[in-house]
Amino acid sequence: MKVAIVGAGLGGLLTGASLVRDNHEVDIFERLPIYGGRFTNIDCKGFKLSTGALHMVPHGPGGPLAKLLRDVGADVEIVRCNPMAVIRVPASRKDDNYYKGYKDIPFNNFGTQFSLWNRIKLFFLLATTKRNPPTGVTFEEWINRNLNESNARKIADSFCGWALSLRSKDVPVEEAFSIVRNLYQYGGTGVPIGGCKGISDALADVIRENGGKLHLKSEVEEILVENGTATGVIVDGKEYLADLVISDIGHLQTSQLCKNSDLNEDYVKNVKDIKSSAGVKICLGANEPLIGHSGVLLTPFCRRVNGINEVTNIDPGLAPPGKHLVMAHQCVSWDRLGNLEEEINMGLKDLEELFAGKDYEVLLVQSYHNGWPVNRAASGSDPGNKTPVENLFVVGDGAKEEGGIEIEGIALGVMNTLKLLQ
């Protein structure tokens, strides 16, 4: 079977590697001069910064992405983080691990920040929701209804901001519970050796070694559709006929490329209404460890920064010798996109206070919104992998599966697409 893939981001590379391993003829078309999209590395003063996602695999070596990489034979090592995550909370001078008014507690101990009564309620709530997961409200509404605890909202916002680049009020409670359940099921976070590029390069190697083709600087101008069925693509005025078309550029952009197709009106309206998630990443270069461990540092009491990781505690090669790479992420809410500079400045102020007295420099500030977002479809709003056009499917950050944090959701979406093709 001949397959044309639009876009060489993580979703396109994962799908391409899977299909070439099944002896399909695969052509991947990418408009940029590089593959990987928001999942590769760029060099800055000898530091290996990422173009988008943090150098972290949310479910580590036991999750969906790691499984799919093993299935296609990609040569990638993912090292489990230890600890998985900690939360920085207010503290007094007599507390252990005290530093400038704060201390770090294990992620599992988040309930210690609640009142005794709410800790008791939380125990019973979590026990009952295993059998009957909550539905129909946002994560914030569920917290307000059951706990009405400001610290609970702050921790939820920090977690959702780091994991999804959303606030808890923007996340369906079903999605939030599914994500937390998966986090524990798969064993927590991990760092890929070589960062994001280590994964993208390994997938590109699989594709090429199995006869697939990566066409860079090759923008798809149109997806060919005849009688409701995708039949190929047009690139630089040339037709590439295919039995199957997979798009890694989101539902909206995919529908816009189907120029001669009468797409279902409800589908078009639905994909136009999808909101992407936005965020800011601030990369720091340090002469000493700022965190001192490889897990996620959640920061619910910051103005804007939601979570930070220090990947060089696992892979020192992501920084010059003796240096550390620290990456902070913050959600940018939809109503604040017009005040992006102010959002960035508040994030920088957070980092100044968190790491006061420590030696670091700001390497790069990256913003993700509009055409280069964190996710093309905010988690919980993904329309799935199928389209109304026969033999046309969507993968990537615009078509993740339920409960998948960022790239894990992309991997789950690719797995689902492969099942649909069987």
N, C-alpha and C positions, 0 to 999 in steps of 0.2 A: 504494500500500500504506500502511495506517495503522500507525504505529509508536509504542509507548509505551516510554519510557526511564525507568528507575528510578534517580534520582541524577544530579546535575549536576556531578560532579567532572570531572576531565580526560578520563577514559574516556567518560563520558556525553556531554560536549560534543564530543569528537572524532567519536564515532559519529553524534551528531545532526547535526553540520555536514556530514558525509559523505553521510548519507541525504537531507537536504533538498536537497542539490545534485543528487541523482539524482531529484528531484521526488516524493519520498515525503512523506506527511503525518506530521509528527513532533511529539509532545508529550513534554516532559521534565518530570518531577516531582521536586522537591527539597524535603526537609523543612526545610532551613535558610532563613533570609531572604536568603541570598546564594548565588550560583552559584560554582563553582570548588572547593569543598570544601577539601582540603589543597593547593590550587594557586591561591591568590589572595593578595592583599596586605592587611595591616592597618596602620594608621598608629600610630606611637609616637614622640612628640616630633618629628614631622616626618620620621622615618625610615620607609621602606616595608618593613616586615617581611613575611615570608611566613607563611601559615597552616600550611604543612607543608614541602614541598620547598624546597631552596635555590633562589635565583634563578639557576639554572644548568641548561643543557641539556647532558647528558653527552656527546652526540655532535655538538654544535654545529650549524652550518648545513648540514652534509652528512649528518646522521643521519635515522633513520626519522621522528622527531617533526617535524623541519623539512620533510621531504618531504610528510608528510600535511598539514601546515599549508598548504604551497604548493598541494597538490592541491585543497583545499577553498576556496582563495582567501582565507585568513585574512591580514590585513595585520599581519605580525609581522616585525621585524628581529632576527635572532640574530647577534651579533658573536662571531667566533672568539676564544678566549682565547689569550694569548701570554705565557708558555709554556702548554702544556696542563696540566702538573703538575710540581711539584718535591717533593723529599723532604728533610725536615730531619733531619740525621744528626749524631752527635757529631763534634767537630773539635778540633784543637789551635790555639793562638794563631798559629802560622805559616801556617795554611791561609788561602787566599783566602776572602772572604765570611764570615769568622769573626764570631760574635756570641754572647757569653755561653755558650761551650762547644759551639756548634753551627754548622753551615753548611748551605746548601741546595744540593742537586745535582739535575740534570735527572732526570725520571722514568725516562728511557731508560737512565740510568747506575746503576740500582739494584744491578746485579751487582757494582759496585765495593765494596760493603759485605760481600762474601763472601770467603772464603779463595781463594787462587789456584786450588787444585784444584777447588773448587766452581764457580768461574767457568768453568773448562774443561768440567766436567761439564754445567753449565747450557747452555753453547753447544750441545753435542751433543744434550742433551735437547730443547731448543727446536726444533732442526733436525728431529729425528725425530718429534716430536709434531705437526708440521704435517701429516704424512701419516697418522699413527696417534695421534689424540688419546687421552689416558688416560681410563679409565672405572672405575667401580665403587668408588671410594674418595672421601674428602673431600679438599679442597685441602690441609689440614694434613697428612693422612696421606701424600699424594703428596710433599710437601716433606720430611717426616721420612724417608720411604723413600729418596728420591733425593739429598737434600742434607744433612739433619740439621744445619741451620744456624740458630742462634737468630735472627740478623738477618733471615734469609729469612722466618721465621715472623712476626716483628714487622712487616715490610713487608707481608706478605700480610694480616695482621690489620688493619693500617691501611687498606689499599686496600679490603678487603671491608667494613670498618666504615663507611668513607665511601660506597662505591658501593652497598652492599646493607643496611647496618645489621645485619650478621652477622659472626661470627668465621670465620676460615678453616676451623675444624673443623666449622662448620655449613653449609658450601657444598660441593655436589658438585663434584668436580674438573672434570667436563665443563662445568658452568656457569661456573666460574672462567675456564677457557681460552677459552670462547666469548665471555665478556665482554671479556677483554683483547684478543682478536682483533678484535672489533668496534670497540673503542676506537681501535685503529690504522687499521682500515679506513675509518672515517668521519672521521678527522682530529682527534679530540679535542674538548675542551669548548668551550662558548660561553655567552654571557649574553644573555637576551632583553631588549630595551629595554622598560622598564616593568615588568620582573620577571615573576613568575608571572601577575600580573593582566593584563599586556600580552597574554599568550597567551589567557587565559580570556575577556577582553573581546572580543578579535578573533573568537574562536569563537562567542561569544554574538551578535555582530553578524551573522555569516554565517547563523546559525540564524534570527534574526528577519527579516533581509532576504530570506530565501527562504521565508518563510511558516511557519516552525516556531514553536512556543510553549514558553516557559520558565515553568513554574508554580512559584513560590517559596512557602515555608511550606506545602507540599503533600506530606504524608507518605503514601506508598503503604502501605495497610493489608493488602492482599492481592493476590497475582498470581492471576488467574482461570485455572483449568485445567479443561478439559472433554475427557474421553476421551484424556488424555495429551498434550493440546495447549494451549499458552498462548493465551488468547483476549482478554486485556486486564488491567486493574488496577482496584482499588477505592481511591479517594482521598476521604477525608472522607465516607464512606458512599455516594459516587457511583461508578457503573460507567463506565469508559472502555474501550470495546471496541477491540481492535487485532488486526491480522493478525500482528504480531511484537512480542515484548517483549524488550528489552535491559536487563540489570541492571548497574549500576555499583557495587554494594554488596557484592560478594564472593559466593562460592558458598554459604557457610553461611547468611548472612542471606537470600539469595535462596531457598534451600530452605525456610527458616522461613516465608517469605511464601506458599509454595505450600501452603496449608492444606488444600485438598481434593484433593491429589494423592498417589497411592501411589508415592512416589519409590523407586527402586531402593535396597535396604538397603545394598549395598556403596558406592553413591555417597554416601549420607547418612553412613555411618561414615567414609568417606574425608574428606569435607569437615569433619566434626567434629574430625578428628585434625590438620587443617592448623594449623600454628603461624604466627602473625603475627610480624613483626620489629618490635623496639622501639628507640627512640633518644631522645636529648636534643639539642636545638639551643640554643646560647647565642649571642645576638645582641649585638654590641658597637657602640657609637658612638664614633668616634675623631676627634680634631682633626688627626691626621696619618696618613699611610698606615702600617699595621702590617705589611703584607706587601710592598706596593709593586709588585705585578703582578696580572694578572687570572686567572691559573690557580689550580689547587687546590694548597694546601700540605698534603702528607701528613705526619703526625706520628707515626711508628711508635715513638718513644721516649718518648712521653707516657704518663701513667698511664691516661687514658681518651680524650682527644680524638683522633679518627682523621684528621680533615681540616678545613681552613679555607679559605674564599674571601673575597675582598674585591671585591665586585661593582661598587663605585663607581669602580673604575679603568676600567670600560667605560661604565657608566651612572651619572653623577654625580647624576641625578635621583632616585635611590633614597635619597638622604640630603639634609638641608638644605645650603645652599650652604657650601662649604668643609669639609664633614664627610665621613667615610667610614663605610660600613656593612660590618662584618666578621661573618661567620657561621661558627660552629664546630659540627661535628656529631660525636657519639659514639654508638657502638652500646651498647645495654644488653642484656646477655645474659639469657636467660629466667630463669636462677637468681638474678638480681640485681634483679628487678622489685620485690621486697619491700624493697629497700634503695635506693630511688630518690633520696632526699635525699643519701645518702652518695655515690652515683654523680655527682650534680650537683656536689657540693662538690669532688670530685676533678677534675672537668672544669674548674671555676673555678680550682682551684689550678694546673692545667696552663697555663691562659691567663695567670695571674699570672707564671709563670716564663717562658713564651714571650715575653711582651711587657713584661718588667720594665723600668721606667724610661720607658715610653711612656704617653702621655696617652689614656686611654679610659674609658668607663663601660659597665657591663652594662645593656643596655636591657631585655632580656626573656629568661627561660629558659623553653623550651617542651619538654614531654615528650610522647612519642608511644608509646602502648601500649594494649592491650585494644581498646576500641571506636574509638579514634582512633590507630591504629598508624602506623608508617612504611609498612609493606606488609601488607595483609590476608593475603597468602600469602607466606611467606619465599621468596626467589628459589631456584629449583630444585625447589620443591614445588607450583608452580601446576598446577591440574588441567585447564587448557585452557579454551577458550571455550564449548564445547558443554555442554549439560546433558541429562539423560534426558528432559526435557520437550520435545516438539516445538515449534519456533518460540520457544524461550526460550534466550537466550545471555547469557553473563557477560563483561563487559569490565572494565578498570580494574586496580588494583594487586592484585587477587585472581586475575587471569587474564592474566598477562604471558606473552610468548613467550620462548623460550630466548635467552640472551645479551643481554637487554635490561636496561640499568641503569635502575632506577626508571621514570621517565617514558618513556624510550625503549622499555622493555618494554611499557608501557601502549599506546604507539603501535603496536608490532608486534602486540599482541593485537587491537587494533581492526582493523588491516589483515587479520589472519587471519580475524576474524569477517566482515568485508565479503566476503572470498573465499568463505567458507562459504555466504553468502547468495546468491551468484550462481547 
